[in-house]
Amino acid sequence: MTASDESGDAYTRQRERMVTRQLEARGLSDPRVLAAMRKVPRHEFVPEHLRRHAYEDHPLPIGSGQTISQPYIVGVMSELARLDASAKVLEIGTGSGYQAAVLGELAAEVFTIEIVEELAASADATLDRLGYTGIHVRQGDGYAGWPEEAPFDAVVVTAAPPRIPQPLIDQLKVGGRLVIPVGNWDQSLEVHEKTSTGIERKVIFPVRFVPMVGDVQK
């Protein structure tokens, strides 16, 4: 066995412990989400000097003042999106690309927008290197969404706006779900489901995300 094989085996064991101790032990049960979290190599989405911490239960810095969310939050948001294999998903806040990769294991296509140019380029390169051909990365302001690809079965937002961006609601299909952290200092993770008569809102629990920037601040 080569050194790289040994390292790969170690990361596989770490992912299994992550799923067992951080996700299943805290109530996540969707088998497709758990399988995706077991498969996606989180260490590939963090800076090399932090890879030994990749499967620990906390966020990690990825540069440009941004972070990769803790695995539990990624799992929760993925489960709340309720995706099937034919789903078309919009993600706002690509960051490292890790959440997009997990969504890419669950859905047919993922369209992800990152406002920081360096992060968009890095995530795009990582996702391409790992073979995620169904994930499309755009550099830009996520407030307006991706209207030419709408409507979406789900929208997942990984930065917290002070209020819900209306364009993201508009780009949901009826029956679609917006999974989003909302607020300035006091933030909550929310699900907004679009129905034939309006929006049903559910507050999940308090969270702490980096703020969403761009037009949403105006």
Contacts in CASP RR format, 6 or more apart in sequence:
PFRMAT RR
TARGET T0000
AUTHOR 0000-0000-0000
METHOD contacts of the structure
MODEL  1
MTASDESGDAYTRQRERMVTRQLEARGLSDPRVLAAMRKVPRHEFVPEHL
RRHAYEDHPLPIGSGQTISQPYIVGVMSELARLDASAKVLEIGTGSGYQA
AVLGELAAEVFTIEIVEELAASADATLDRLGYTGIHVRQGDGYAGWPEEA
PFDAVVVTAAPPRIPQPLIDQLKVGGRLVIPVGNWDQSLEVHEKTSTGIE
RKVIFPVRFVPMVGDVQK
1 9 0 8 1.000
11 41 0 8 1.000
11 43 0 8 1.000
11 54 0 8 1.000
11 55 0 8 1.000
14 54 0 8 1.000
14 55 0 8 1.000
15 37 0 8 1.000
15 38 0 8 1.000
15 39 0 8 1.000
15 41 0 8 1.000
15 42 0 8 1.000
15 55 0 8 1.000
16 38 0 8 1.000
17 55 0 8 1.000
18 37 0 8 1.000
18 42 0 8 1.000
18 55 0 8 1.000
18 57 0 8 1.000
18 71 0 8 1.000
19 34 0 8 1.000
19 37 0 8 1.000
19 38 0 8 1.000
21 57 0 8 1.000
22 57 0 8 1.000
22 70 0 8 1.000
22 71 0 8 1.000
22 72 0 8 1.000
23 33 0 8 1.000
23 34 0 8 1.000
23 37 0 8 1.000
23 71 0 8 1.000
23 72 0 8 1.000
23 75 0 8 1.000
24 34 0 8 1.000
26 72 0 8 1.000
28 34 0 8 1.000
28 72 0 8 1.000
28 75 0 8 1.000
28 76 0 8 1.000
28 79 0 8 1.000
29 79 0 8 1.000
30 78 0 8 1.000
30 79 0 8 1.000
32 83 0 8 1.000
32 105 0 8 1.000
32 106 0 8 1.000
33 75 0 8 1.000
33 78 0 8 1.000
33 79 0 8 1.000
33 102 0 8 1.000
33 106 0 8 1.000
35 105 0 8 1.000
36 78 0 8 1.000
36 102 0 8 1.000
36 104 0 8 1.000
36 105 0 8 1.000
36 106 0 8 1.000
37 71 0 8 1.000
37 74 0 8 1.000
37 75 0 8 1.000
37 78 0 8 1.000
37 102 0 8 1.000
39 105 0 8 1.000
40 98 0 8 1.000
40 101 0 8 1.000
40 102 0 8 1.000
40 105 0 8 1.000
41 130 0 8 1.000
42 54 0 8 1.000
42 55 0 8 1.000
42 68 0 8 1.000
42 71 0 8 1.000
42 98 0 8 1.000
43 51 0 8 1.000
43 54 0 8 1.000
43 55 0 8 1.000
44 126 0 8 1.000
44 130 0 8 1.000
45 54 0 8 1.000
45 62 0 8 1.000
45 68 0 8 1.000
45 96 0 8 1.000
45 97 0 8 1.000
45 98 0 8 1.000
45 101 0 8 1.000
45 123 0 8 1.000
45 126 0 8 1.000
46 53 0 8 1.000
46 54 0 8 1.000
46 60 0 8 1.000
46 62 0 8 1.000
46 68 0 8 1.000
46 96 0 8 1.000
47 60 0 8 1.000
47 61 0 8 1.000
47 62 0 8 1.000
47 63 0 8 1.000
50 60 0 8 1.000
50 61 0 8 1.000
53 60 0 8 1.000
54 60 0 8 1.000
55 71 0 8 1.000
57 70 0 8 1.000
57 71 0 8 1.000
57 72 0 8 1.000
58 70 0 8 1.000
59 67 0 8 1.000
59 68 0 8 1.000
59 69 0 8 1.000
59 70 0 8 1.000
59 73 0 8 1.000
60 67 0 8 1.000
60 68 0 8 1.000
61 67 0 8 1.000
62 68 0 8 1.000
62 95 0 8 1.000
62 96 0 8 1.000
62 119 0 8 1.000
63 118 0 8 1.000
63 119 0 8 1.000
64 116 0 8 1.000
64 118 0 8 1.000
64 119 0 8 1.000
65 210 0 8 1.000
66 95 0 8 1.000
66 96 0 8 1.000
66 116 0 8 1.000
66 119 0 8 1.000
66 210 0 8 1.000
67 210 0 8 1.000
68 95 0 8 1.000
68 96 0 8 1.000
68 98 0 8 1.000
69 77 0 8 1.000
69 98 0 8 1.000
69 99 0 8 1.000
69 158 0 8 1.000
69 209 0 8 1.000
73 189 0 8 1.000
73 207 0 8 1.000
74 98 0 8 1.000
74 99 0 8 1.000
74 102 0 8 1.000
75 102 0 8 1.000
76 189 0 8 1.000
76 204 0 8 1.000
77 99 0 8 1.000
77 156 0 8 1.000
77 158 0 8 1.000
77 179 0 8 1.000
77 189 0 8 1.000
78 99 0 8 1.000
78 102 0 8 1.000
78 103 0 8 1.000
78 106 0 8 1.000
78 156 0 8 1.000
80 177 0 8 1.000
80 179 0 8 1.000
80 189 0 8 1.000
80 191 0 8 1.000
80 204 0 8 1.000
81 87 0 8 1.000
81 89 0 8 1.000
81 103 0 8 1.000
81 106 0 8 1.000
81 154 0 8 1.000
81 156 0 8 1.000
81 177 0 8 1.000
81 179 0 8 1.000
82 154 0 8 1.000
82 177 0 8 1.000
83 89 0 8 1.000
83 103 0 8 1.000
83 106 0 8 1.000
83 107 0 8 1.000
83 153 0 8 1.000
83 154 0 8 1.000
84 107 0 8 1.000
84 153 0 8 1.000
85 106 0 8 1.000
85 107 0 8 1.000
85 108 0 8 1.000
86 107 0 8 1.000
86 108 0 8 1.000
87 106 0 8 1.000
87 107 0 8 1.000
87 108 0 8 1.000
87 109 0 8 1.000
87 153 0 8 1.000
87 154 0 8 1.000
88 107 0 8 1.000
88 108 0 8 1.000
88 109 0 8 1.000
88 111 0 8 1.000
88 149 0 8 1.000
88 152 0 8 1.000
88 153 0 8 1.000
89 103 0 8 1.000
89 104 0 8 1.000
89 107 0 8 1.000
89 109 0 8 1.000
89 110 0 8 1.000
89 111 0 8 1.000
89 152 0 8 1.000
89 153 0 8 1.000
89 154 0 8 1.000
89 155 0 8 1.000
89 156 0 8 1.000
90 110 0 8 1.000
90 111 0 8 1.000
90 112 0 8 1.000
90 113 0 8 1.000
90 145 0 8 1.000
90 146 0 8 1.000
90 149 0 8 1.000
90 150 0 8 1.000
90 152 0 8 1.000
90 154 0 8 1.000
90 155 0 8 1.000
90 156 0 8 1.000
90 168 0 8 1.000
90 171 0 8 1.000
91 99 0 8 1.000
91 100 0 8 1.000
91 103 0 8 1.000
91 110 0 8 1.000
91 111 0 8 1.000
91 112 0 8 1.000
91 113 0 8 1.000
91 155 0 8 1.000
91 156 0 8 1.000
91 157 0 8 1.000
91 158 0 8 1.000
92 112 0 8 1.000
92 113 0 8 1.000
92 142 0 8 1.000
92 145 0 8 1.000
92 155 0 8 1.000
92 156 0 8 1.000
92 157 0 8 1.000
92 158 0 8 1.000
92 159 0 8 1.000
92 168 0 8 1.000
92 212 0 8 1.000
93 112 0 8 1.000
93 113 0 8 1.000
93 114 0 8 1.000
93 115 0 8 1.000
93 142 0 8 1.000
93 157 0 8 1.000
93 158 0 8 1.000
93 159 0 8 1.000
93 212 0 8 1.000
94 100 0 8 1.000
94 112 0 8 1.000
94 113 0 8 1.000
94 114 0 8 1.000
94 119 0 8 1.000
94 120 0 8 1.000
94 123 0 8 1.000
94 137 0 8 1.000
94 158 0 8 1.000
95 114 0 8 1.000
95 116 0 8 1.000
95 119 0 8 1.000
95 120 0 8 1.000
95 123 0 8 1.000
95 158 0 8 1.000
96 119 0 8 1.000
96 122 0 8 1.000
96 123 0 8 1.000
96 126 0 8 1.000
97 112 0 8 1.000
97 123 0 8 1.000
97 126 0 8 1.000
97 127 0 8 1.000
99 156 0 8 1.000
99 158 0 8 1.000
100 110 0 8 1.000
100 112 0 8 1.000
100 123 0 8 1.000
100 127 0 8 1.000
100 132 0 8 1.000
100 135 0 8 1.000
100 137 0 8 1.000
101 127 0 8 1.000
101 130 0 8 1.000
101 132 0 8 1.000
101 135 0 8 1.000
103 110 0 8 1.000
103 135 0 8 1.000
103 156 0 8 1.000
104 110 0 8 1.000
104 132 0 8 1.000
104 134 0 8 1.000
104 135 0 8 1.000
107 153 0 8 1.000
107 154 0 8 1.000
108 134 0 8 1.000
109 134 0 8 1.000
109 135 0 8 1.000
109 136 0 8 1.000
110 134 0 8 1.000
110 135 0 8 1.000
110 136 0 8 1.000
111 136 0 8 1.000
111 138 0 8 1.000
111 146 0 8 1.000
111 149 0 8 1.000
111 152 0 8 1.000
112 123 0 8 1.000
112 135 0 8 1.000
112 136 0 8 1.000
112 137 0 8 1.000
112 138 0 8 1.000
113 137 0 8 1.000
113 138 0 8 1.000
113 139 0 8 1.000
113 140 0 8 1.000
113 141 0 8 1.000
113 142 0 8 1.000
113 145 0 8 1.000
113 146 0 8 1.000
114 120 0 8 1.000
114 123 0 8 1.000
114 137 0 8 1.000
114 138 0 8 1.000
114 139 0 8 1.000
114 140 0 8 1.000
115 139 0 8 1.000
115 140 0 8 1.000
115 141 0 8 1.000
115 142 0 8 1.000
115 213 0 8 1.000
115 214 0 8 1.000
116 139 0 8 1.000
117 139 0 8 1.000
120 137 0 8 1.000
120 138 0 8 1.000
120 139 0 8 1.000
120 140 0 8 1.000
121 139 0 8 1.000
123 137 0 8 1.000
124 137 0 8 1.000
127 135 0 8 1.000
127 137 0 8 1.000
138 146 0 8 1.000
141 214 0 8 1.000
141 215 0 8 1.000
142 165 0 8 1.000
142 212 0 8 1.000
142 214 0 8 1.000
143 161 0 8 1.000
143 165 0 8 1.000
143 167 0 8 1.000
143 212 0 8 1.000
143 214 0 8 1.000
143 215 0 8 1.000
143 216 0 8 1.000
144 165 0 8 1.000
144 167 0 8 1.000
144 215 0 8 1.000
145 165 0 8 1.000
145 167 0 8 1.000
145 168 0 8 1.000
145 171 0 8 1.000
146 171 0 8 1.000
147 167 0 8 1.000
147 171 0 8 1.000
150 170 0 8 1.000
150 171 0 8 1.000
151 171 0 8 1.000
151 172 0 8 1.000
151 173 0 8 1.000
152 171 0 8 1.000
152 172 0 8 1.000
152 173 0 8 1.000
152 176 0 8 1.000
153 173 0 8 1.000
153 175 0 8 1.000
153 176 0 8 1.000
153 177 0 8 1.000
154 172 0 8 1.000
154 176 0 8 1.000
154 177 0 8 1.000
154 178 0 8 1.000
154 179 0 8 1.000
155 168 0 8 1.000
155 171 0 8 1.000
155 172 0 8 1.000
155 177 0 8 1.000
155 178 0 8 1.000
155 179 0 8 1.000
155 180 0 8 1.000
156 179 0 8 1.000
156 180 0 8 1.000
157 168 0 8 1.000
157 178 0 8 1.000
157 179 0 8 1.000
157 180 0 8 1.000
157 181 0 8 1.000
157 212 0 8 1.000
158 181 0 8 1.000
158 209 0 8 1.000
159 181 0 8 1.000
159 209 0 8 1.000
159 210 0 8 1.000
159 211 0 8 1.000
159 212 0 8 1.000
159 213 0 8 1.000
160 180 0 8 1.000
160 181 0 8 1.000
160 182 0 8 1.000
160 183 0 8 1.000
160 184 0 8 1.000
160 187 0 8 1.000
160 207 0 8 1.000
160 209 0 8 1.000
160 210 0 8 1.000
160 211 0 8 1.000
160 212 0 8 1.000
161 180 0 8 1.000
161 182 0 8 1.000
161 183 0 8 1.000
161 211 0 8 1.000
161 212 0 8 1.000
161 216 0 8 1.000
162 182 0 8 1.000
162 183 0 8 1.000
162 184 0 8 1.000
162 211 0 8 1.000
162 216 0 8 1.000
162 217 0 8 1.000
163 182 0 8 1.000
163 183 0 8 1.000
163 216 0 8 1.000
164 178 0 8 1.000
164 180 0 8 1.000
164 182 0 8 1.000
164 192 0 8 1.000
165 216 0 8 1.000
168 178 0 8 1.000
168 180 0 8 1.000
169 178 0 8 1.000
169 192 0 8 1.000
169 194 0 8 1.000
169 199 0 8 1.000
172 178 0 8 1.000
172 194 0 8 1.000
173 194 0 8 1.000
174 194 0 8 1.000
174 195 0 8 1.000
174 196 0 8 1.000
175 193 0 8 1.000
175 194 0 8 1.000
175 195 0 8 1.000
176 193 0 8 1.000
176 194 0 8 1.000
177 191 0 8 1.000
177 192 0 8 1.000
177 193 0 8 1.000
177 194 0 8 1.000
178 190 0 8 1.000
178 191 0 8 1.000
178 192 0 8 1.000
178 193 0 8 1.000
178 194 0 8 1.000
179 189 0 8 1.000
179 190 0 8 1.000
179 191 0 8 1.000
180 189 0 8 1.000
180 190 0 8 1.000
180 191 0 8 1.000
180 192 0 8 1.000
181 187 0 8 1.000
181 188 0 8 1.000
181 189 0 8 1.000
181 190 0 8 1.000
181 207 0 8 1.000
181 209 0 8 1.000
182 188 0 8 1.000
182 190 0 8 1.000
184 211 0 8 1.000
186 206 0 8 1.000
187 206 0 8 1.000
187 207 0 8 1.000
187 208 0 8 1.000
187 209 0 8 1.000
188 203 0 8 1.000
188 204 0 8 1.000
188 205 0 8 1.000
188 206 0 8 1.000
188 207 0 8 1.000
189 203 0 8 1.000
189 204 0 8 1.000
189 205 0 8 1.000
189 206 0 8 1.000
189 207 0 8 1.000
190 201 0 8 1.000
190 202 0 8 1.000
190 203 0 8 1.000
190 204 0 8 1.000
191 201 0 8 1.000
191 202 0 8 1.000
191 204 0 8 1.000
192 199 0 8 1.000
192 200 0 8 1.000
192 201 0 8 1.000
192 202 0 8 1.000
193 199 0 8 1.000
193 200 0 8 1.000
193 202 0 8 1.000
END
